[in-house]
Amino acid sequence: MAIYYSLYILLILGAVLQKGLLKSEKGTRNYCVFAFILIAGLLAFRHPSMGVDLKYGETSGYLGTYQAIAKSSWDKVLHLDFKNYERGYVIFCKLISYISRDEQCLLIVCALVSIFPLSYLICKYSENCLLSFVIYLGLPVFLTNYSAMRQVIAIAITAFSYIFIRNKKPVLFILTVLLASAFHSSAILFLVAYVLYYSGLMKRYRIASILILPLVFLFRNPLFGILSKLLKDNAVPDNNSAVTLFIVFTAVYIFTIIYSNKDDVHEEGLKNLFWLACVCQAFGGVYSIAIRVGYYFMIYLVLLLPKTVPNINLKANDDNNTETVFYIIIMICFAVFGLYSIRNGTWAMSYPYSFFWQV
């Protein structure tokens, strides 16, 4: 676990050293570049055996498929000989193979592509960059980087589309989401984000939105059955332990409502996106795919919480003390949860950590 402890320590030290500069645009940019290098480097230089879906040493899985794509002609690539993978991802792998056919090259490029958009969003829109990166490391979506390579690229592309949501450019938003769906078909569901972000209904009926969450959770089994029939999905119920995270997410959502700034359109929009992540998490105990859909929306917690915490001072009529305490509490909670998930995330194979040059 030493490498992960070191990651958190370096992120904190970097923020402390940049404390005065972080208030400037240059200081924020430098810190985000530093954090990007740390997190992307961790993922890029890991041993290829880290990640269930990579299937190191086998002909199947992401690594074996990458080798097969690299050796295939463009005719085979374009005519979908790799039917279990979306066309965008297959073309992506073929292009990477021109750099190198070594499987480590795939991990390096995927790490850069998946972490850069997030770092850019944090740099551009976060009220507290350190808190944003700590929150990200504590979310399940971070561990997805170790295994679900197609989806993390799709999540990264949809994260970039947030710029077009914020700037009200629907055509560019739609095109970006369509690009993301070329890497993982589930990304197409993110199209609802644009409408949801500016939905006035959510703002008017916040209390109702809270009550909906436990109702969805309580009736998740029959709702799962109905949705399976409507979507003609043959998926079977999944009894994974996702209840704790649903409770945590619901508590966080309530917290953002209590300390909300209703005049901030973007704070309200981020809240709407995170609410949908909570709904998806409610199905987690019976349908793991719902959790993976939720990843597209939960990532915006990295912007929402840093935006919410400063509102505490306004309600408490305090200068900085209360805000600082909440920053520390939230960072500790997400750091502990993140480290616990890494240590016990057997599905991600994120622990023990090994560099690619280690046997």
Buried (B, 14 or more C-beta within 10 A) or exposed (E): EEBBEEBBEBBBEBBEEBEEBBEEEEBBBBBBEBBBBBBBBBBBBBBBBBBBBBBBEEEEBBBBBBBBBBEBEEEBBEEEBBEEBBBBBBBBBBEBBEEEBBBBBBBBBBBBBBBBBBBBBBBBBBBBBBBBBBBBBBBBBBBBBBBBBBBBBBBBBBBBBBBBBBEEBEEEBBEBBBBBBBBBEBBBBBBBBBEBBBBEEBBEEBEEBBEBBEEBBEEBEEBBEEBBEEEEEEBEBBEEEBEEBBBBBBEBBBBBBEBBBEEBEBBBBBBBBBBBBBBBBBBBBBBBBBBBBBBBBBBBBBBBBBBBBBBBBEEEEEEEEBBBEBBEEBBEBBBEBBBEBBEEBEBBBBBEBBEBEEE
